Amino acid sequence: MCVSVCVKIQENIPVIAVMCNPGLRPRHWDHMSDIAKFDLMPDSSTTLRKMMRLNIMPYMEQFEAVSASATKVLRLYGFRSFRRPFVKRFALC
């Protein structure tokens, strides 16, 4: 029983990693919706079970690329917000 639960969780980790990415913005959800050809924009009732029922696994490779892009943008904005006080404090620019 425990092994089967662990296997199910392992199967869902890629979906969780992609769909729960904090860097995803509405434009990314729109892009993933265009790929899947149906609306994926999450709302307050969205659950992992509902996502899995949408049969999104055939699109996961493309969704992973969108998610990776969102992560890069998030890191860039994070770097910018860190850089500003640093530059101002040390008068580098």
C-alpha positions as CSV (number, residue, x, y, z in Angstrom):
1,M,0.0,0.0,0.0
2,C,2.7,2.5,1.0
3,V,4.7,1.7,-2.1
4,S,1.8,2.3,-4.4
5,V,1.1,5.7,-2.7
6,C,4.8,6.6,-3.1
7,V,4.8,5.6,-6.8
8,K,1.6,7.7,-7.4
9,I,3.3,10.7,-5.7
10,Q,6.5,10.2,-7.8
11,E,4.4,10.2,-11.0
12,N,2.8,13.5,-10.0
13,I,6.0,15.3,-9.0
14,P,6.7,16.8,-12.5
15,V,3.1,18.1,-12.7
16,I,3.4,19.6,-9.2
17,A,6.8,21.2,-10.1
18,V,5.4,22.8,-13.3
19,M,1.9,23.8,-12.2
20,C,3.0,25.1,-8.7
21,N,5.8,27.2,-10.1
22,P,5.6,30.6,-8.3
23,G,7.1,32.3,-11.4
24,L,4.1,31.5,-13.6
25,R,2.2,34.6,-14.6
26,P,-1.1,34.9,-16.5
27,R,0.9,35.1,-19.8
28,H,2.5,31.7,-19.0
29,W,-0.9,30.2,-18.2
30,D,-2.3,31.6,-21.5
31,H,0.7,30.0,-23.3
32,M,0.1,26.6,-21.7
33,S,-3.6,26.9,-22.4
34,D,-2.8,27.6,-26.1
35,I,-0.6,24.5,-26.1
36,A,-3.3,22.2,-24.6
37,K,-6.1,23.9,-26.5
38,F,-8.2,24.4,-23.4
39,D,-8.1,26.8,-20.4
40,L,-5.6,25.9,-17.7
41,M,-5.8,29.1,-15.7
42,P,-6.0,28.1,-12.1
43,D,-8.6,29.5,-9.7
44,S,-9.5,28.9,-6.1
45,S,-11.0,25.5,-6.8
46,T,-8.0,24.1,-8.8
47,T,-6.5,21.0,-7.4
48,L,-3.9,18.5,-8.5
49,R,-6.6,15.9,-9.1
50,K,-8.5,18.3,-11.4
51,M,-5.3,19.0,-13.3
52,M,-4.7,15.3,-13.7
53,R,-8.2,14.7,-15.0
54,L,-7.5,17.2,-17.8
55,N,-5.0,14.7,-19.3
56,I,-2.2,17.2,-19.5
57,M,0.6,14.6,-19.5
58,P,1.1,14.7,-23.3
59,Y,1.9,18.4,-23.0
60,M,4.2,18.2,-20.0
61,E,7.5,18.6,-22.0
62,Q,6.2,21.8,-23.5
63,F,4.8,23.0,-20.1
64,E,8.2,22.3,-18.5
65,A,9.8,24.7,-21.0
66,V,7.2,27.4,-20.2
67,S,7.8,26.8,-16.5
68,A,11.5,27.0,-16.9
69,S,11.2,30.3,-18.7
70,A,9.0,31.6,-16.0
71,T,11.6,30.6,-13.4
72,K,14.3,32.5,-15.3
73,V,12.2,35.6,-15.5
74,L,11.5,35.4,-11.8
75,R,15.2,35.1,-11.0
76,L,16.0,38.0,-13.2
77,Y,13.4,40.2,-11.4
78,G,14.7,39.0,-8.1
79,F,18.2,39.9,-9.1
80,R,17.1,43.4,-10.1
81,S,15.3,44.0,-6.8
82,F,18.5,42.9,-5.0
83,R,20.8,44.9,-7.2
84,R,19.1,48.3,-6.9
85,P,19.8,48.9,-3.1
86,F,23.3,47.5,-3.5
87,V,24.1,49.8,-6.4
88,K,22.6,52.8,-4.6
89,R,24.4,52.1,-1.4
90,F,27.8,51.7,-3.0
91,A,27.2,54.3,-5.8
92,L,28.3,51.9,-8.5
93,C,26.2,53.5,-11.2
